[in-house]
Amino acid sequence: MKIPKSLLVDPEKNSVYGSFAIAVSIWAFSYSVIFGQVLILAYYAVWLPLILVDYQRFLRQLSSAWLPLLFAAYIGFSVFWSQAPGVTARTAVQYLSHIACAYVAARTVSVRTLTIGALVGIFFVLLYSLKVGAYSEDVLDGTYNFVGAFASKNQIGFVGSLGIYFSVVFLAFLRRGRLSFMLTVPVVLLSAYVLVVSHSATSMASIPAVLALVALLAMSKLLSRRYRRVIFLVGAGMIVVVAIVALNLGLMDFVLGIFGKDSTLTGRTYLWEQGWNAAMRSPILGVGYAAYWVQGFAEAERLWNEFYISTRTGFHFHNTYVEALVELGFTGAVLISLIMLRTLFGHIAAVVFKTWQAESVVLIGVMVLLLIRSFVEVEILNPYIMGSFLMYFSFFKLARLPVTRTRWSPAFEPADAKAGQAAWPHRPAAAE
């Protein structure tokens, strides 16, 4: 029995396999720490073999992936100045393979299939966390939060916010028929419940802002390109002005107070200060990719002790750019920032300056969510993380590949038809 290649690699026909692959990936991102390497192998198994199915598909416009490849090469070369070269080498290979999987996914999976697979995967991930039902006390702010099968409230909060986001955009842009609405409701309810009981301020604050932005982009469909450009420029200017005024008037503290946070963001500002001091010891190249939080290193041990991290793993500076500065210096921080900004503004340009497309609107929302979280979390610098997979998937979707369709031709070309007529015996003329 032969399976048509289109059912595996054609974005218009592989919704079943693509949804399954995305769901498996989300499960691996969430619980590989619990279930071990078998989930990482399953993640590789659903994406990398597709290269062998139709390798030419992945060679088209490969040059468009130069920026992520440059960043992956840079973190690989950091092994030469890393203070933990073994850790750097292993994690760099993992990150490169993670980018490769996102590249394959972007070339074979549509945004609609990504959304469906994400909803399925998130639903089962949250169900399992509810079954585990674990709670954890935050010793820094004294709260008692639901973490499920995750290591922290922010991780499960991120999954819950993605569940709400993908449900809303699926119903707004991508659903087909009423059955889609009925299947999405359980995901929304489960995600909202988990988001509330986890008390993740970052997730609860970011998802309303992202949904509001998506609503504005949806309404912009009614406008011509000229008016879209004007509104975008005016809106961007207003956001900058409002942000400056809010900071000067102390409105930021008021907003933080709504979510139970103070101006130190539960010790994050102190952690950022420590990260900046560490980065200044090697400001250009950093200490090496994944080479700071290593057991036995004095600075890492000190911070683990100060923040009551008894496991001495799974900790970071709670800021993507501070983390990048420490590990990769200003060079790495600039590269990862360029990837983030190129992806975000690439999809914004597609909506504002070109033909309005729902797929770009969905990916804009994803990127804005990751951008907001990048200032208080580290979700795009590590392999086997949902945030980095979504960012690279969105980046590789910027390359608009030509749709290959089967070319149908008549059974006989004119020359062949003439030759056939010459070869066929003529009928005798009818008697008059």
C-alpha positions as CSV (number, residue, x, y, z in Angstrom):
1,M,0.0,0.0,0.0
2,K,1.4,3.4,-1.1
3,I,0.5,6.6,0.7
4,P,0.4,9.6,-1.7
5,K,3.0,12.2,-0.9
6,S,0.4,14.9,-0.8
7,L,-1.2,13.5,2.3
8,L,2.1,14.1,4.1
9,V,3.6,17.2,2.7
10,D,1.0,19.2,0.8
11,P,-0.5,21.9,3.1
12,E,-3.8,21.8,1.2
13,K,-4.3,18.0,1.7
14,N,-2.4,16.9,4.8
15,S,-4.6,18.4,7.5
16,V,-5.0,15.0,9.3
17,Y,-1.3,14.2,9.4
18,G,-0.3,17.8,10.0
19,S,-2.7,18.2,13.0
20,F,-1.4,15.0,14.4
21,A,2.3,16.1,14.1
22,I,1.5,19.5,15.7
23,A,-0.3,17.8,18.6
24,V,2.6,15.4,19.2
25,S,5.0,18.3,19.1
26,I,3.0,20.2,21.7
27,W,2.9,17.2,24.0
28,A,6.7,16.8,23.6
29,F,7.3,20.4,24.4
30,S,5.1,20.2,27.5
31,Y,6.1,16.9,29.0
32,S,9.4,15.7,27.7
33,V,10.9,16.4,31.1
34,I,8.4,13.9,32.6
35,F,8.3,11.2,30.0
36,G,12.0,11.4,28.8
37,Q,13.7,11.2,25.5
38,V,10.9,9.1,23.9
39,L,8.8,12.2,23.4
40,I,11.7,14.1,21.8
41,L,12.3,11.1,19.4
42,A,8.6,11.2,18.6
43,Y,8.9,14.9,17.8
44,Y,11.7,14.3,15.4
45,A,9.9,11.3,13.9
46,V,6.9,13.3,12.8
47,W,8.9,16.0,11.0
48,L,12.4,15.1,9.9
49,P,11.4,12.0,7.7
50,L,9.2,14.3,5.6
51,I,12.5,15.7,4.1
52,L,12.9,12.3,2.4
53,V,9.4,12.3,1.1
54,D,9.9,15.4,-1.0
55,Y,13.3,16.9,-0.5
56,Q,12.8,19.4,-3.4
57,R,10.1,21.2,-1.5
58,F,12.5,22.1,1.3
59,L,15.2,23.3,-1.1
60,R,13.0,26.0,-2.7
61,Q,14.0,29.4,-1.4
62,L,16.3,27.9,1.2
63,S,18.2,31.2,1.1
64,S,15.2,32.9,2.9
65,A,16.2,31.0,6.0
66,W,19.6,32.6,6.3
67,L,19.0,34.6,9.5
68,P,17.9,31.6,11.7
69,L,20.7,29.6,10.1
70,L,23.2,32.3,10.9
71,F,22.0,32.4,14.5
72,A,22.2,28.6,14.8
73,A,25.7,28.7,13.4
74,Y,26.7,31.4,15.9
75,I,25.5,29.5,18.9
76,G,27.3,26.5,17.6
77,F,30.6,28.4,17.3
78,S,30.2,29.6,20.8
79,V,31.5,26.2,21.9
80,F,35.0,27.6,21.2
81,W,34.7,30.3,24.0
82,S,32.2,28.6,26.2
83,Q,32.9,28.1,29.9
84,A,31.0,24.7,29.6
85,P,31.8,23.5,26.0
86,G,30.2,20.1,26.4
87,V,26.9,21.6,27.5
88,T,27.1,24.2,24.7
89,A,27.8,21.6,22.0
90,R,25.0,19.4,22.9
91,T,22.4,22.1,23.4
92,A,23.5,23.9,20.1
93,V,22.9,20.7,18.1
94,Q,19.5,20.3,19.8
95,Y,18.6,23.9,18.9
96,L,19.6,23.5,15.3
97,S,17.5,20.3,14.9
98,H,14.7,22.2,16.6
99,I,14.9,24.9,14.0
100,A,15.0,22.2,11.2
101,C,11.8,20.7,12.5
102,A,10.1,24.1,12.6
103,Y,11.3,24.7,9.0
104,V,9.8,21.4,7.8
105,A,6.6,22.2,9.6
106,A,6.3,25.6,8.0
107,R,6.9,24.1,4.5
108,T,4.3,21.3,5.0
109,V,1.6,22.6,7.4
110,S,-0.9,25.5,6.8
111,V,-1.8,28.0,9.5
112,R,-5.2,26.4,9.8
113,T,-3.7,22.9,10.3
114,L,-1.3,24.4,12.9
115,T,-4.3,25.9,14.7
116,I,-6.2,22.6,14.7
117,G,-3.2,20.6,15.9
118,A,-2.5,23.1,18.6
119,L,-6.0,23.0,19.9
120,V,-5.9,19.2,20.0
121,G,-2.5,19.1,21.7
122,I,-3.3,21.8,24.2
123,F,-6.6,20.1,25.2
124,F,-4.9,16.8,26.1
125,V,-1.9,18.6,27.7
126,L,-4.2,20.5,30.0
127,L,-6.4,17.4,30.7
128,Y,-3.3,15.6,31.9
129,S,-2.3,18.5,34.1
130,L,-5.7,18.5,35.7
131,K,-5.3,14.7,36.3
132,V,-2.0,15.4,38.0
133,G,-3.6,18.3,39.9
134,A,-0.4,19.6,41.5
135,Y,-0.1,22.9,43.3
136,S,3.0,24.8,44.2
137,E,3.8,27.7,46.6
138,D,5.6,30.7,45.3
139,V,8.0,31.5,48.1
140,L,8.7,35.0,46.7
141,D,5.1,36.3,46.7
142,G,3.5,33.8,49.0
143,T,0.8,32.6,46.6
144,Y,-0.4,29.0,46.1
145,N,-0.8,28.3,42.4
146,F,-1.9,25.4,40.2
147,V,1.0,24.0,38.1
148,G,-0.4,20.6,37.0
149,A,2.3,18.5,35.5
150,F,4.5,21.5,34.7
151,A,7.3,23.0,36.7
152,S,5.9,26.4,37.1
153,K,2.7,28.4,36.9
154,N,4.0,30.5,34.0
155,Q,4.5,27.5,31.8
156,I,1.0,26.1,32.3
157,G,-0.3,29.7,32.0
158,F,1.4,30.1,28.7
159,V,-0.3,26.9,27.4
160,G,-3.7,28.1,28.7
161,S,-3.2,31.5,27.0
162,L,-2.4,29.7,23.7
163,G,-5.5,27.6,24.1
164,I,-7.6,30.7,24.4
165,Y,-5.8,32.4,21.5
166,F,-6.0,29.6,19.0
167,S,-9.6,28.9,19.9
168,V,-10.6,32.5,19.2
169,V,-8.7,32.9,15.9
170,F,-10.0,29.5,14.8
171,L,-13.6,30.5,15.3
172,A,-13.0,34.0,13.9
173,F,-11.0,33.1,10.7
174,L,-10.5,29.4,10.1
175,R,-13.6,27.4,11.1
176,R,-15.8,25.6,8.6
177,G,-19.3,24.8,9.8
178,R,-21.0,24.7,13.2
179,L,-19.2,21.5,14.3
180,S,-16.0,23.5,14.6
181,F,-17.6,25.8,17.2
182,M,-18.9,22.8,19.3
183,L,-15.4,21.2,19.3
184,T,-13.6,24.4,20.3
185,V,-15.8,25.3,23.3
186,P,-14.2,22.6,25.6
187,V,-10.7,23.9,24.8
188,V,-11.7,27.5,25.6
189,L,-13.3,26.6,28.9
190,L,-10.5,24.3,30.0
191,S,-7.8,26.9,29.0
192,A,-9.6,29.7,30.8
193,Y,-10.0,27.7,34.0
194,V,-6.3,26.7,34.0
195,L,-5.3,30.3,33.3
196,V,-7.3,31.5,36.3
197,V,-6.1,28.9,38.8
198,S,-2.5,29.2,37.8
199,H,-2.4,32.9,38.7
200,S,0.1,33.6,35.9
201,A,0.1,37.4,35.7
202,T,2.1,37.4,32.5
203,S,-0.4,35.2,30.7
204,M,-3.5,36.9,32.0
205,A,-2.2,40.4,31.1
206,S,-0.9,39.5,27.6
207,I,-3.8,37.5,26.2
208,P,-6.4,40.4,26.3
209,A,-3.9,42.8,24.6
210,V,-3.2,40.2,21.9
211,L,-6.9,39.5,21.2
212,A,-7.6,43.3,21.0
213,L,-4.9,43.7,18.4
214,V,-6.2,40.8,16.4
215,A,-9.7,42.3,16.5
216,L,-8.3,45.6,15.1
217,L,-6.5,43.7,12.4
218,A,-9.6,41.8,11.5
219,M,-11.6,45.1,11.1
220,S,-8.8,46.5,8.9
221,K,-9.9,44.0,6.2
222,L,-12.8,46.4,5.5
223,L,-10.4,49.2,4.6
224,S,-8.3,49.8,1.5
225,R,-4.5,49.5,1.6
226,R,-4.1,53.2,1.8
227,Y,-6.2,53.6,4.9
228,R,-4.6,50.6,6.5
229,R,-1.2,52.2,6.1
230,V,-2.3,55.5,7.6
231,I,-4.0,53.8,10.6
232,F,-1.0,51.6,11.2
233,L,1.4,54.5,11.3
234,V,-0.9,56.6,13.5
235,G,-1.6,53.7,15.8
236,A,2.0,52.8,16.2
237,G,2.8,56.4,17.1
238,M,0.0,56.5,19.7
239,I,1.2,53.3,21.3
240,V,4.7,54.8,21.7
241,V,3.3,58.0,23.2
242,V,0.9,56.1,25.6
243,A,3.7,53.9,26.8
244,I,6.0,56.8,27.6
245,V,3.2,58.7,29.4
246,A,2.2,55.5,31.3
247,L,5.8,55.0,32.5
248,N,6.2,58.7,33.6
249,L,2.8,58.8,35.4
250,G,3.4,55.6,37.3
251,L,0.5,53.8,35.6
252,M,2.7,50.7,35.2
253,D,2.7,50.2,38.9
254,F,-1.1,50.5,38.9
255,V,-1.4,47.8,36.2
256,L,1.0,45.5,38.0
257,G,-1.0,46.0,41.2
258,I,-4.1,44.6,39.5
259,F,-2.3,41.4,38.9
260,G,-0.8,41.2,42.4
261,K,2.7,42.3,41.4
262,D,4.9,45.1,42.6
263,S,7.5,47.2,40.8
264,T,10.2,44.6,41.3
265,L,8.1,42.0,39.4
266,T,8.5,39.5,42.2
267,G,12.3,39.8,42.3
268,R,12.8,39.9,38.5
269,T,14.4,43.3,38.5
270,Y,17.1,42.1,40.9
271,L,17.6,39.0,38.7
272,W,18.0,41.3,35.6
273,E,20.6,43.4,37.4
274,Q,22.5,40.2,38.2
275,G,22.3,39.1,34.6
276,W,23.5,42.5,33.3
277,N,26.5,42.4,35.7
278,A,27.3,38.9,34.4
279,A,26.9,40.0,30.8
280,M,29.4,42.9,31.2
281,R,32.2,40.4,32.0
282,S,32.0,39.2,28.4
283,P,29.8,41.7,26.6
284,I,30.5,40.8,23.0
285,L,30.4,37.0,22.8
286,G,29.0,36.0,26.2
287,V,29.9,32.9,28.3
288,G,28.7,30.4,25.7
289,Y,25.2,29.1,24.7
290,A,23.5,27.4,27.7
291,A,26.8,27.7,29.7
292,Y,25.7,29.9,32.6
293,W,23.1,27.8,34.4
294,V,25.4,24.8,35.0
295,Q,25.6,23.0,38.3
296,G,28.9,23.6,40.1
297,F,29.4,27.2,38.7
298,A,29.5,29.7,41.6
299,E,27.2,32.4,40.2
300,A,24.5,29.9,39.1
301,E,24.6,28.2,42.5
302,R,24.3,31.5,44.3
303,L,21.2,32.6,42.4
304,W,19.6,29.2,42.7
305,N,20.1,29.4,46.5
306,E,18.8,33.0,46.7
307,F,15.6,32.1,44.7
308,Y,15.0,28.8,46.5
309,I,15.5,26.6,43.4
310,S,16.3,23.4,45.2
311,T,16.4,21.3,41.9
312,R,19.2,23.6,40.6
313,T,17.7,23.3,37.1
314,G,15.1,25.0,34.9
315,F,15.9,28.5,35.9
316,H,16.8,31.6,33.9
317,F,16.9,35.4,34.1
318,H,13.2,35.8,33.2
319,N,14.1,38.1,30.3
320,T,15.0,36.8,26.8
321,Y,17.4,39.7,26.1
322,V,19.2,39.5,29.4
323,E,19.6,35.8,29.0
324,A,20.9,36.3,25.4
325,L,23.4,38.9,26.6
326,V,24.8,36.6,29.3
327,E,25.1,33.5,27.1
328,L,25.8,35.0,23.7
329,G,26.8,38.6,24.3
330,F,25.5,41.6,22.3
331,T,26.1,39.7,19.1
332,G,23.7,36.9,20.0
333,A,21.2,39.4,21.5
334,V,21.1,41.4,18.3
335,L,20.6,38.3,16.2
336,I,17.7,36.9,18.2
337,S,16.1,40.3,18.3
338,L,16.4,40.6,14.5
339,I,14.7,37.3,14.1
340,M,11.8,38.3,16.3
341,L,11.4,41.8,14.7
342,R,11.8,40.4,11.1
343,T,9.1,37.9,11.7
344,L,6.7,40.3,13.4
345,F,7.0,43.2,10.9
346,G,7.1,40.8,8.0
347,H,3.6,39.6,8.8
348,I,2.4,43.1,9.7
349,A,3.6,44.3,6.3
350,A,1.7,41.4,4.6
351,V,-1.5,42.6,6.2
352,V,-1.0,46.4,6.0
353,F,0.7,46.9,2.7
354,K,-0.4,43.8,0.7
355,T,-3.6,41.7,0.3
356,W,-5.2,41.1,3.7
357,Q,-4.8,37.4,4.7
358,A,-6.1,35.7,7.8
359,E,-3.0,33.5,8.1
360,S,-0.8,36.5,8.6
361,V,-3.2,38.0,11.2
362,V,-3.0,34.7,13.2
363,L,0.8,34.7,13.1
364,I,1.0,38.4,14.1
365,G,-1.0,37.6,17.2
366,V,1.4,34.7,18.0
367,M,4.4,36.9,17.6
368,V,3.0,39.8,19.7
369,L,2.2,37.3,22.4
370,L,5.8,36.0,22.3
371,L,7.2,39.6,22.2
372,I,5.3,40.6,25.3
373,R,6.4,37.5,27.1
374,S,10.0,37.9,26.0
375,F,10.5,40.7,28.5
376,V,9.6,38.5,31.5
377,E,10.2,34.9,30.2
378,V,12.7,33.0,28.2
379,E,10.8,31.0,25.6
380,I,12.6,31.4,22.3
381,L,16.2,30.7,23.2
382,N,15.8,27.0,24.1
383,P,15.2,23.9,22.1
384,Y,12.0,21.8,22.5
385,I,10.0,24.8,23.7
386,M,6.6,25.8,22.2
387,G,7.6,29.5,22.0
388,S,10.7,28.9,19.9
389,F,8.9,26.5,17.6
390,L,6.1,29.0,17.0
391,M,8.5,31.8,16.3
392,Y,10.5,29.9,13.7
393,F,7.4,28.5,12.2
394,S,6.1,32.1,11.8
395,F,9.5,33.2,10.4
396,F,9.6,30.5,7.7
397,K,6.0,31.3,6.7
398,L,7.2,34.6,5.5
399,A,8.6,32.9,2.3
400,R,5.6,32.6,0.0
401,L,6.3,29.5,-2.1
402,P,4.6,29.0,-5.4
403,V,1.8,26.5,-5.3
404,T,2.6,23.5,-7.4
405,R,-0.4,22.0,-9.2
406,T,-0.7,19.2,-11.6
407,R,-0.6,20.3,-15.2
408,W,-3.3,18.7,-17.3
409,S,-2.7,18.4,-21.0
410,P,-4.9,17.0,-23.8
411,A,-4.5,13.4,-24.7
412,F,-3.4,14.3,-28.2
413,E,-1.5,17.4,-29.1
414,P,-2.3,18.9,-32.5
415,A,0.7,17.2,-34.1
416,D,-0.1,13.9,-32.6
417,A,-3.7,14.2,-33.8
418,K,-2.6,14.8,-37.3
419,A,-0.2,11.9,-37.1
420,G,-3.1,9.7,-35.8
421,Q,-5.3,10.7,-38.6
422,A,-2.6,9.9,-41.1
423,A,-2.1,6.5,-39.6
424,W,-5.8,5.6,-39.3
425,P,-7.3,4.0,-42.5
426,H,-9.8,6.3,-44.2
427,R,-13.4,5.3,-44.4
428,P,-14.7,4.8,-47.9
429,A,-16.7,7.7,-49.2
430,A,-20.4,7.3,-49.0
431,A,-22.2,6.6,-52.2
432,E,-24.1,9.5,-53.6
